[in-house]
Structures are given as structure tokens and as C-alpha cells.
């Protein structure tokens, strides 16, 4: 082995770039392989033939994204908008407006979320029906045991079990699942629902506050980040699709194969989504020999549709980011006023609107013209002025099986960072971690965790500091401690013969 261990990282999203950057800084010989034409994964942007910027959906950066915000500061970038207010619409019109929670007096969690959110139609009696659900929030502490207890139950069953009213579920929790876990409640793991809702909404009053990139994430963050990696000696190769691994007699991975090319490796980090990982397993005899990788074929992914419309006139959109429910039973969608969010469109004479659909199965077969007509009709239900406006340009991006589906029972098939290969590590937003974060922050954190495992393997370099999520508020800590004590006591007194 050389003085500089060779590390191959597969996948150039948040996880892969995070691992590559940290290891390159520590002096490792790192090569990052990306199957696409550019780094960025799902958050990479590109130009249309007309030179307009588009991307595979808009991605928010929430208040708890401590590690991503620290990275951006380290890179000396200024990519984000100020904190923004959000709204929620149904076919009946405006339903909810959210304030900037950190600007308001802080109340114990989750009182601030309920007291300061401005519900336009949802009665107080329905909102109060969520109170019994707090036991499940306390009981789910993101431990392996908690995931196993709740993962076999659907989110819809969980809310029904705890007495959540039908209207509250339909107008509040279901919409949050559709845009947070990208699927309806009957298709979501209760464990994933509790983890996602706690991280983004319930843990601390300010957690739902969000900023947005002032352009595509690819241009504002990933490109300068890649430039920094390259300047440090990292090697980023695009259009390299991994097809197999070479493994020696001891079970160590010795090289990564991309078609006719072979890249020698002392350690390997996979940082790809579920769909990409399944493609690699399908082509790789080496991975197929391991049960943990064969089991990945049991996991699912969800279709996304990203539509960008340019209108002939400026339309007053009250809030820059908006979530919508009730238009399609199993589909959630969001729309964004890019004139307010992106520098590029600030002075555009007409409105530029991004509309993203999640669990968009039924839309993908339609032609672009049909999709654009549906989108404009939906927008007009929320903001009537869209009805008379004319679409002068559009972009429709279909993303089949693009995001992780945390289905009931999926936890048993997810992977941890360490694998049965002693020098092969995993990262990504679907990898099991005790950190507690979700989405982009989780992907980035697992990339850092994988990098630290490589540093431990070779005992070279300094461990990367990973900022923990903000601690639970004192009353939640006390409630969880009491709950765990009662659980331990019941286990000692009562045989554990019930299903978890």
C-alpha cells in the first residue's frame, strides 16, 4: 500500500462529495466516480437549449441543517435566500401560512408549532386531536429498537391508533408526508414518519424555518465545492457507471470496475441512491454474493416530476414557497416563485414558477403539453391570476424512481455505514445512522461518517467533526427517560411475546 491510501467514492451527490472533500483534505488519494454527466446527483442543475436554468426539483435548507450550513461557511459561499415564509393550499384555496418561527417568542416544543402556525380553516378541535400522538413522538427516539417497533406499521395506522381526527390527517399530516416522505400515509413507515416530522417540525420551534438556494444548487454550491476538491488534489470523473467490484481472497475490495475501466482501491465508499445501488447490484456478481446487498432489491423508490413554467406576465404570489394537497389522492406537490428566490429571475418581466410533484406515477406517461396544462390549472386553483396568464416557455423533467421510499417494513433491508466487506462503506439519505437528521443533511452527514470510517481504517488523518442535532428540549428528555424506564421495567416483569 502507498503512503496515500487510494479511496474510490461512487456517486457525486451530497454524500459522495462530502466524503471526497473530507478525505482529500486529509491527504488521501481520492477518485470520485459519477455515472451522470456532472456532479450533483438529484440536485444538479443544467441549461435548456434556450439557455434557461432548470434543475431536478427545488431543495430547501431547513434550520437544523447545521453541517451543511457549516460547510457553506467553510467554502466561503453565499448561496442562500433569507429565511422565508411558506403557505399551503388545497383546491378550496389558502389553508395554512407559516411564520418565521425563530422570530417569535420560543415556546416549549411542540407548542410553538401549533400556536404560531396560521390555520385558515382547520378547527381547533381537530388540531387538539393530535395531542395523544405526542406519546409516540416521545417513544420514538431514533434508536434501532424504536425503528423496529414502528417500522412495521403504516403512518396512517399510527395516526388512527392515536385518535388523530380524519380532517387533521387529511389536511395536515397527509400533506406533510406527501412532501416530506413523498408518499401517502398508507405507503409510509410509521417510524420514518415520526423521524421526519420530529426533525423538521416538532423537535424545536425554529426547525421548520427554511432558506432556498438563490439559483441551482449545482451552480451555487456543487460547482465551487468540486473546484475546491480538485484544487486539493481530488479527482472527479463523470460518465463512469460502476458495473462490478474485484474482491481478494480475504474479502477486501481491491478495485472498482466501470465497464472496461478498472480503478484500484484500498477503500470504497458507495454514495448513490437506492435505484442506482440496485442497478449496480444487478450488474455485480461480487455484490450479489452478499445477502445484505441482495436484500436491497426489496427496497423501493418514488417518481418525481419537475416542471418549470415561464409566463407572459408577472403574477403576485403571496409566498415564495408553497405546498399543496387535495388535488390528487396519492400525490403531493409544491410550487415556488423563482422571481423571489433566484437571482437569475429577479428582474424577469414575467413570472417563473417551479412546480414539483412527488409520487407522480400517474403524470409521467403524459406528454409535456398535457402536463403543462394540468400544472397551470392547478396553479390557478391556488392563485386565480394564473388562469389568464400565458405560458411562453416550459421545462418538464421526469425522474422515475428518483427518491427513497421509506415503506413499512423497509428498515430491515436498509444498510448501515459499515458492510460485510471490511473496506467498503455506505452513505446516502437511506443509510441507517444515529445522527437523527433527514434528507440532504442526512446524506451529507453519512458521507462524513463514511469518511471517518476510512480514517479509522488506516489511522491516518484527523476525524471529521460532525455537528450533532440540537439536543431534545428538557421536558422531552425527561419524558423519554421515564418512558425508557417504564419499558425496561415492563420487560423485566412481563415476558416479551407480543409483536414489536
VMD Tcl script that draws the C-alpha trace (Angstrom):
set ca {
  {0.00 0.00 0.00}
  {1.24 3.52 -0.78}
  {1.62 6.25 1.83}
  {-1.58 7.78 0.44}
  {-4.38 5.20 0.57}
  {-6.49 5.08 -2.57}
  {-10.16 5.65 -1.94}
  {-12.85 5.31 -4.60}
  {-16.11 7.15 -3.90}
  {-19.11 6.25 -6.06}
  {-21.77 8.94 -6.56}
  {-21.33 12.72 -6.57}
  {-24.28 13.94 -4.51}
  {-24.16 15.39 -1.00}
  {-22.83 12.15 0.49}
  {-20.18 11.44 -2.12}
  {-18.89 14.99 -2.32}
  {-18.85 15.20 1.48}
  {-16.75 12.04 1.81}
  {-14.46 13.04 -1.06}
  {-13.86 16.54 0.31}
  {-13.03 15.39 3.83}
  {-10.68 12.61 2.73}
  {-8.96 14.81 0.17}
  {-8.32 17.39 2.88}
  {-6.73 14.61 4.97}
  {-4.28 13.75 2.18}
  {-5.93 10.63 0.78}
  {-5.75 9.76 -2.92}
  {-9.47 10.05 -3.73}
  {-11.23 9.42 -7.02}
  {-14.94 10.25 -7.23}
  {-16.89 8.35 -9.89}
  {-20.20 9.82 -11.09}
  {-22.49 7.98 -13.52}
  {-24.01 11.20 -14.86}
  {-22.53 13.95 -16.97}
  {-21.91 16.22 -13.99}
  {-21.59 16.14 -10.23}
  {-24.64 16.81 -8.14}
  {-26.96 13.86 -8.38}
  {-30.60 14.91 -7.93}
  {-29.71 18.49 -7.05}
  {-27.56 19.24 -10.09}
  {-28.91 21.85 -12.47}
  {-28.33 22.45 -16.15}
  {-29.27 24.74 -19.03}
  {-32.09 24.23 -21.54}
  {-31.41 24.66 -25.26}
  {-32.59 28.24 -24.84}
  {-30.05 28.88 -22.09}
  {-32.53 28.85 -19.20}
  {-31.58 27.27 -15.88}
  {-33.51 24.20 -14.76}
  {-32.99 21.50 -12.13}
  {-34.50 18.27 -10.87}
  {-36.75 19.96 -8.34}
  {-36.21 22.65 -5.72}
  {-34.48 21.70 -2.47}
  {-34.91 23.61 0.78}
  {-32.35 24.05 3.53}
  {-34.01 23.86 6.93}
  {-32.93 25.40 10.21}
  {-31.49 22.10 11.59}
  {-29.07 21.67 8.63}
  {-26.13 22.58 10.86}
  {-23.48 20.62 8.96}
  {-24.45 21.90 5.51}
  {-24.52 25.48 6.79}
  {-21.05 24.94 8.33}
  {-19.77 23.56 5.01}
  {-21.09 26.55 3.06}
  {-19.40 28.88 5.53}
  {-16.12 26.95 5.20}
  {-16.31 27.22 1.40}
  {-16.93 30.99 1.80}
  {-20.11 30.82 -0.27}
  {-23.23 32.96 -0.02}
  {-25.84 30.86 -1.84}
  {-28.97 31.24 0.29}
  {-32.01 33.49 0.47}
  {-33.11 34.97 3.80}
  {-35.47 32.83 5.89}
  {-38.78 32.62 4.03}
  {-42.43 32.15 4.95}
  {-44.42 29.30 3.43}
  {-48.07 28.64 2.61}
  {-50.26 25.62 1.98}
  {-53.11 25.36 -0.50}
  {-55.94 22.97 -1.33}
  {-58.46 23.19 -4.21}
  {-60.51 25.37 -1.83}
  {-57.72 27.96 -1.62}
  {-55.26 29.06 1.06}
  {-55.23 26.70 4.06}
  {-52.16 27.48 6.15}
  {-49.47 30.14 6.48}
  {-46.30 29.60 8.47}
  {-44.38 32.42 10.15}
  {-40.63 32.63 10.60}
  {-40.68 30.75 13.88}
  {-37.29 31.89 15.18}
  {-38.54 35.50 15.21}
  {-41.30 34.66 17.71}
  {-41.04 34.02 21.47}
  {-39.86 30.48 21.96}
  {-42.38 28.10 23.48}
  {-41.72 24.55 24.68}
  {-41.92 22.05 21.84}
  {-44.33 21.46 20.16}
  {-46.47 24.37 21.43}
  {-44.87 26.96 19.15}
  {-45.62 24.90 16.07}
  {-49.32 24.72 16.95}
  {-49.69 28.22 18.42}
  {-47.95 30.26 15.72}
  {-48.95 28.38 12.56}
  {-51.88 30.23 10.98}
  {-54.60 27.71 10.06}
  {-57.28 29.31 7.91}
  {-59.93 26.58 8.07}
  {-58.83 23.70 10.30}
  {-60.84 23.83 13.56}
  {-59.08 23.89 16.93}
  {-60.85 20.68 17.95}
  {-59.20 18.82 15.08}
  {-55.79 20.25 15.91}
  {-56.15 19.17 19.55}
  {-56.77 15.59 18.41}
  {-53.02 15.36 17.72}
  {-52.10 15.60 21.42}
  {-52.20 11.83 22.15}
  {-49.72 11.37 19.28}
  {-47.07 13.01 21.45}
  {-46.60 9.68 23.25}
  {-45.41 8.08 20.00}
  {-43.16 11.11 19.37}
  {-41.59 10.59 22.81}
  {-41.40 6.81 22.43}
  {-39.67 7.03 19.04}
  {-36.11 8.04 19.97}
  {-34.46 7.10 16.63}
  {-32.83 4.04 18.21}
  {-32.62 0.75 16.40}
  {-35.22 -0.66 18.78}
  {-37.62 2.21 18.09}
  {-37.28 1.79 14.33}
  {-38.08 -1.91 14.65}
  {-41.14 -1.16 16.84}
  {-42.68 1.33 14.45}
  {-41.39 0.34 11.01}
  {-43.91 -2.46 10.51}
  {-46.84 -0.07 10.94}
  {-48.03 2.40 8.32}
  {-48.15 6.09 9.17}
  {-51.89 6.09 8.52}
  {-52.38 3.26 11.04}
  {-50.29 5.14 13.59}
  {-52.35 8.32 13.33}
  {-55.59 6.34 13.51}
  {-54.35 4.42 16.56}
  {-53.65 7.65 18.45}
  {-57.01 9.23 17.62}
  {-55.95 11.87 15.10}
  {-59.13 13.24 13.50}
  {-59.84 12.43 9.89}
  {-59.74 16.09 8.92}
  {-56.44 16.77 10.69}
  {-54.91 13.75 9.00}
  {-56.26 14.68 5.57}
  {-55.41 18.39 5.74}
  {-52.21 18.40 7.78}
  {-50.38 15.12 8.36}
  {-51.03 13.53 4.96}
  {-49.77 16.64 3.08}
  {-46.62 16.66 5.23}
  {-46.00 13.01 4.40}
  {-46.55 13.60 0.68}
  {-43.90 16.33 0.51}
  {-41.63 15.00 3.30}
  {-41.60 11.26 2.64}
  {-43.01 11.59 -0.92}
  {-45.82 9.05 -0.47}
  {-49.30 8.78 1.09}
  {-49.59 7.63 4.69}
  {-50.70 4.10 3.89}
  {-47.43 3.64 1.97}
  {-45.10 5.20 4.58}
  {-43.39 3.56 7.54}
  {-44.63 4.98 10.84}
  {-41.03 5.04 12.04}
  {-39.94 7.19 9.10}
  {-42.97 9.45 9.58}
  {-42.14 10.05 13.24}
  {-38.46 10.65 12.49}
  {-39.17 13.08 9.66}
  {-41.89 15.02 11.50}
  {-39.79 15.32 14.65}
  {-36.67 16.52 12.84}
  {-38.34 19.10 10.60}
  {-41.26 20.29 12.73}
  {-41.69 19.05 16.29}
  {-38.27 18.95 18.00}
  {-37.74 22.71 18.27}
  {-39.85 25.71 17.35}
  {-37.49 27.06 14.67}
  {-36.91 23.75 12.89}
  {-39.47 24.45 10.14}
  {-37.75 27.71 9.11}
  {-36.19 27.34 5.68}
  {-33.94 29.09 3.19}
  {-33.55 28.34 -0.51}
  {-30.68 28.46 -2.94}
  {-30.58 31.70 -4.96}
  {-30.04 29.64 -8.11}
  {-29.48 25.98 -8.87}
  {-27.70 24.11 -6.10}
  {-25.36 22.75 -8.76}
  {-24.17 26.22 -9.75}
  {-24.26 27.89 -6.34}
  {-22.78 25.12 -4.18}
  {-21.68 21.99 -6.02}
  {-19.56 23.60 -8.72}
  {-17.42 25.69 -6.35}
  {-17.26 22.70 -4.00}
  {-15.98 20.49 -6.83}
  {-13.46 23.18 -7.73}
  {-12.20 23.17 -4.15}
  {-11.90 19.35 -4.15}
  {-9.96 19.44 -7.43}
  {-7.64 22.16 -6.12}
  {-6.85 19.92 -3.14}
  {-5.89 17.04 -5.43}
  {-9.15 15.12 -5.60}
  {-10.08 13.51 -8.91}
  {-13.71 13.78 -10.11}
  {-14.65 11.63 -13.09}
  {-18.10 11.83 -14.69}
  {-19.84 9.38 -17.05}
  {-18.43 6.46 -15.06}
  {-21.10 3.88 -14.25}
  {-19.91 1.20 -11.82}
  {-20.57 -2.34 -13.04}
  {-18.71 -4.56 -10.55}
  {-16.06 -4.88 -7.86}
  {-12.96 -7.02 -7.61}
  {-12.54 -8.75 -4.26}
  {-9.49 -10.62 -2.97}
  {-9.42 -13.88 -1.02}
  {-9.67 -12.07 2.33}
  {-12.91 -10.37 1.26}
  {-11.43 -6.92 0.71}
  {-12.42 -4.86 -2.31}
  {-9.34 -4.25 -4.43}
  {-10.82 -2.34 -7.36}
  {-13.97 -0.79 -8.77}
  {-14.90 -1.65 -12.35}
  {-16.67 0.72 -14.74}
  {-17.14 -1.17 -17.99}
  {-13.67 -1.55 -19.46}
  {-12.00 0.66 -16.84}
  {-10.65 -0.52 -13.50}
  {-9.86 1.73 -10.53}
  {-7.64 0.23 -7.83}
  {-8.84 0.89 -4.30}
  {-7.73 0.46 -0.71}
  {-11.21 1.53 0.41}
  {-14.53 2.19 -1.33}
  {-17.49 4.38 -0.36}
  {-20.83 3.99 -2.12}
  {-22.86 7.22 -2.11}
  {-25.71 6.54 -4.53}
  {-29.48 6.38 -4.19}
  {-31.46 3.18 -3.93}
  {-32.23 2.95 -7.66}
  {-28.59 3.49 -8.57}
  {-27.44 0.97 -5.99}
  {-29.88 -1.63 -7.28}
  {-28.51 -1.17 -10.80}
  {-25.00 -1.77 -9.51}
  {-26.09 -4.90 -7.61}
  {-27.84 -6.21 -10.73}
  {-24.60 -5.99 -12.72}
  {-22.17 -7.01 -9.97}
  {-21.53 -10.72 -9.22}
  {-19.36 -9.66 -6.28}
  {-22.22 -7.82 -4.56}
  {-24.77 -10.47 -5.46}
  {-22.88 -12.96 -3.30}
  {-23.70 -10.93 -0.18}
  {-27.18 -11.22 1.32}
  {-27.21 -7.62 2.58}
  {-26.81 -6.32 -0.98}
  {-29.26 -8.79 -2.49}
  {-31.80 -7.59 0.07}
  {-31.55 -4.07 -1.34}
  {-33.70 -5.29 -4.21}
  {-36.62 -5.29 -1.74}
  {-36.43 -1.51 -1.37}
  {-38.46 0.94 -3.41}
  {-38.15 4.43 -4.84}
  {-40.63 7.13 -5.82}
  {-41.27 9.01 -9.05}
  {-40.84 12.78 -9.16}
  {-41.93 15.30 -11.80}
  {-40.29 18.73 -12.01}
  {-41.99 21.39 -14.14}
  {-40.76 24.94 -14.71}
  {-43.04 27.48 -16.39}
  {-42.30 30.92 -17.79}
  {-45.36 33.20 -18.01}
  {-46.01 36.27 -20.14}
  {-46.78 38.47 -17.14}
  {-45.79 38.95 -13.52}
  {-48.24 37.30 -11.11}
  {-48.41 38.19 -7.44}
  {-47.64 35.00 -5.49}
  {-48.07 35.77 -1.76}
  {-45.35 33.39 -0.51}
  {-42.26 32.17 -2.37}
  {-42.67 28.51 -1.33}
  {-45.97 26.64 -1.19}
  {-47.16 23.07 -0.56}
  {-50.44 21.74 -1.95}
  {-52.78 18.88 -1.12}
  {-56.14 17.51 -2.18}
  {-55.61 17.76 -5.93}
  {-54.68 14.09 -6.36}
  {-55.30 11.47 -3.71}
  {-51.80 9.97 -3.67}
  {-49.69 12.88 -4.91}
  {-48.27 15.92 -3.17}
  {-46.85 18.94 -4.94}
  {-45.11 22.21 -4.24}
  {-44.71 25.42 -6.19}
  {-42.11 28.17 -5.92}
  {-41.91 31.77 -7.10}
  {-38.44 31.81 -8.64}
  {-38.62 35.56 -9.23}
  {-38.42 35.87 -5.45}
  {-35.91 33.06 -4.86}
  {-33.42 33.00 -7.77}
  {-31.13 35.90 -8.64}
  {-31.36 34.95 -12.31}
  {-35.10 35.66 -12.44}
  {-35.34 38.64 -10.10}
  {-35.79 41.10 -12.98}
  {-37.76 38.82 -15.31}
  {-40.77 40.59 -16.82}
  {-42.97 37.50 -16.36}
  {-43.35 35.03 -13.52}
  {-41.11 31.96 -13.40}
  {-42.70 29.17 -11.39}
  {-41.26 25.80 -10.38}
  {-43.80 23.03 -9.68}
  {-42.60 19.70 -8.26}
  {-44.82 16.60 -7.93}
  {-43.93 13.71 -5.60}
  {-45.32 10.19 -6.04}
  {-46.01 11.37 -9.56}
  {-46.58 7.94 -11.13}
  {-49.76 8.89 -12.97}
  {-48.23 12.01 -14.57}
  {-45.07 10.54 -16.10}
  {-46.81 8.87 -19.11}
  {-48.44 12.15 -20.20}
  {-46.88 14.29 -22.91}
  {-45.37 17.64 -21.98}
  {-48.27 19.70 -23.30}
  {-50.78 17.77 -21.18}
  {-48.58 18.16 -18.10}
  {-48.20 21.90 -18.60}
  {-51.98 22.32 -18.94}
  {-52.62 20.37 -15.73}
  {-49.99 22.37 -13.85}
  {-51.40 25.72 -14.95}
  {-54.91 24.62 -13.96}
  {-53.69 23.56 -10.51}
  {-51.81 26.86 -10.06}
  {-54.95 28.79 -10.97}
  {-56.84 26.99 -8.20}
  {-54.33 28.40 -5.73}
  {-53.70 31.83 -7.28}
  {-56.53 32.71 -9.74}
  {-54.37 35.14 -11.76}
  {-52.55 32.16 -13.30}
  {-55.72 31.30 -15.25}
  {-55.41 34.26 -17.63}
  {-51.62 34.15 -17.99}
  {-49.95 32.55 -20.99}
  {-47.11 30.03 -20.75}
  {-44.34 31.24 -23.07}
  {-41.79 28.53 -22.24}
  {-41.65 25.39 -20.17}
  {-39.42 22.58 -18.97}
  {-40.69 19.13 -17.94}
  {-38.27 16.76 -16.21}
  {-39.39 13.21 -15.43}
  {-37.50 11.50 -12.62}
  {-38.64 7.87 -12.32}
  {-37.68 6.13 -9.07}
  {-35.75 9.19 -8.00}
  {-36.17 9.43 -4.23}
  {-36.12 6.96 -1.35}
  {-39.37 5.24 -0.39}
  {-39.43 4.51 3.34}
  {-42.14 1.88 3.04}
  {-43.43 -0.13 6.01}
  {-41.00 -2.96 6.70}
  {-38.15 -1.39 4.73}
  {-35.87 -0.82 7.73}
  {-34.73 -4.47 7.81}
  {-33.31 -4.06 4.29}
  {-31.54 -0.73 4.78}
  {-27.76 -0.76 5.22}
  {-25.51 0.74 7.86}
  {-22.31 2.59 7.02}
  {-20.14 -0.49 7.59}
  {-20.72 -3.59 5.47}
  {-19.57 -7.21 5.45}
  {-16.70 -6.08 3.22}
  {-14.05 -4.76 5.64}
  {-13.15 -1.79 3.41}
  {-16.49 -0.98 1.74}
  {-18.66 1.72 3.31}
  {-22.09 3.17 2.56}
  {-23.54 6.67 2.68}
  {-26.69 8.42 1.50}
  {-30.07 9.57 2.79}
  {-31.30 5.95 3.06}
  {-28.42 4.67 5.17}
  {-29.04 3.89 8.86}
  {-27.45 6.47 11.16}
  {-27.99 7.51 14.77}
  {-27.46 11.17 13.92}
  {-31.19 11.93 13.59}
  {-31.06 14.18 10.51}
  {-33.05 13.76 7.28}
  {-32.88 14.49 3.56}
  {-29.90 16.50 2.25}
  {-28.41 16.98 5.71}
  {-28.59 13.25 6.38}
  {-26.94 12.44 3.05}
  {-24.10 14.85 3.80}
  {-23.68 13.61 7.39}
  {-23.48 9.96 6.30}
  {-20.80 10.97 3.80}
  {-18.80 12.43 6.69}
  {-19.42 9.31 8.76}
  {-18.15 7.10 5.93}
  {-15.05 9.27 5.60}
  {-14.39 8.86 9.32}
  {-14.62 5.07 8.96}
  {-11.93 5.23 6.28}
  {-9.76 7.39 8.54}
  {-10.24 4.84 11.33}
  {-9.33 2.01 8.97}
  {-5.96 3.49 8.04}
  {-5.29 5.51 11.22}
  {-4.26 8.41 9.01}
  {-5.60 11.92 9.45}
  {-7.99 13.58 11.86}
  {-11.59 12.55 12.30}
  {-14.05 14.96 10.74}
  {-16.15 16.84 13.26}
  {-19.87 16.15 12.74}
  {-22.20 18.62 14.42}
  {-24.97 16.80 16.30}
  {-28.59 17.82 16.00}
  {-29.78 20.21 18.69}
  {-30.48 18.33 21.91}
  {-34.05 17.45 22.83}
  {-35.71 20.08 24.99}
  {-35.58 19.28 28.73}
  {-39.22 18.19 29.03}
  {-38.77 15.79 26.08}
  {-35.58 14.39 27.63}
  {-37.38 13.76 30.92}
  {-40.36 12.16 29.16}
  {-38.10 9.87 27.13}
  {-36.09 8.88 30.19}
  {-39.27 8.00 32.11}
  {-40.68 6.14 29.14}
  {-37.50 4.08 28.76}
  {-37.50 3.25 32.47}
  {-41.09 2.03 32.23}
  {-40.22 -0.04 29.17}
  {-37.29 -1.65 30.96}
  {-39.47 -2.37 33.99}
  {-42.20 -3.96 31.89}
  {-39.65 -6.16 30.12}
  {-38.42 -7.42 33.49}
  {-41.94 -8.22 34.71}
  {-43.76 -9.33 31.56}
  {-42.44 -11.86 29.00}
  {-41.85 -10.20 25.64}
  {-44.03 -12.45 23.47}
  {-46.00 -9.71 21.71}
  {-45.15 -8.47 18.23}
  {-42.96 -5.34 18.43}
}
mol new
graphics top color blue
foreach p $ca { graphics top sphere $p radius 0.5 }
foreach p [lrange $ca 0 end-1] q [lrange $ca 1 end] { graphics top cylinder $p $q radius 0.2 }
display resetview
